[in-house]
Amino acid sequence: MQSPIKEIEKSLNILGLPKMITKEDIRMQYHFLAKKNHPDIGGDIQKMEQINYAYRFLMKYIEEFRYTFDEEEITKQFPGAEHAQRFKP
């Protein structure tokens, strides 16, 4: 797994969402993209897997932590992730 900040940014990009959003915004965008990209209606399987992963990742973050995807807030929620990166050669 990448750093939490990168993972969240990647998930937001996959869903086409800004950083300041609500849980309902994520849910609505997911449903919109799922209808558009679902394999049963001719969509790409890999794209749908990315959408599903991004949705689950962001919803898990919101459920367990905060509603903001600000880099400072993410760092507070995952304090050890950045600390370990500082000491890599």
N, C-alpha and C positions, 0 to 999 in steps of 0.2 A: 504494500500500500504506500502511496505517496504521502507527503505531509498532509495533515488534515486541511490546511488552507488550500493547497493545490487540488486536493480531492473535491472540496466544496466548490472551488472555482470551476473545475472541470464539469461537475454535475450541473451547476447553474448554466454553463455554456451549452451543454447538451440539451437542456430544457429551454434555453433561450430566455432566461430570467435575469433580472437585475438583482443586486445585493439586498435591497430593502423591499422585502415582500412578506406576505402572510402565508400561513399554512394553506389557506383556501386558494391563494394564487398558485401555489405549487400544484395543488390537487386539480384545479381547473386546467392548467397548462398541460399537465400529464394526460388528462382525459382527451384534450384536444389533439395532442401528438399521438396518443395511442390509437385514436380513431383514424388518423391520417396514415400511420405507419404500421398498423397491425398486419402480420403475415397472412391472415385469413382473407384480407381484402387486397392482397397483392403487394403489401409492404415488405421491407427488408427485415429479415430475422435479426441480423446483427444490430441494426439501428434500434429495433424494438428492445433488444436486450440492454443496450446502452441507456435507453429511456427508462426502462424498468429499474436498472441499477441506480441511476441518478435520482429517480423518485424515491426509492427506498432509502438511499443514503441521506438525502436531505430531510425526509420525514423522521428518520431515526435521530438525526441531529436536533431537529426541532423538539421532538418528544423528550429527549434526554437533556437538552441544554437550553438554547435560546432561540429567539425568532430573528436574530440578526446574523448576517453573514459577513460582518465587518471583520477585517483581519485581526484587529486588536481583541475582539470578543472571542474569536476562534482560538487565538493563542492562550487566552485565559482558560478556555475549556480543555485544551490539550497542552498543559504546561510542559510536559516532558518531551514532546515531539520535537520542538525546536531546540531544546537544550542539547539533545544528543547530536543533532546536525552540526552544532558549533564545534565539536571536537573531532570531527572526521577530517582526515588529512586531505 
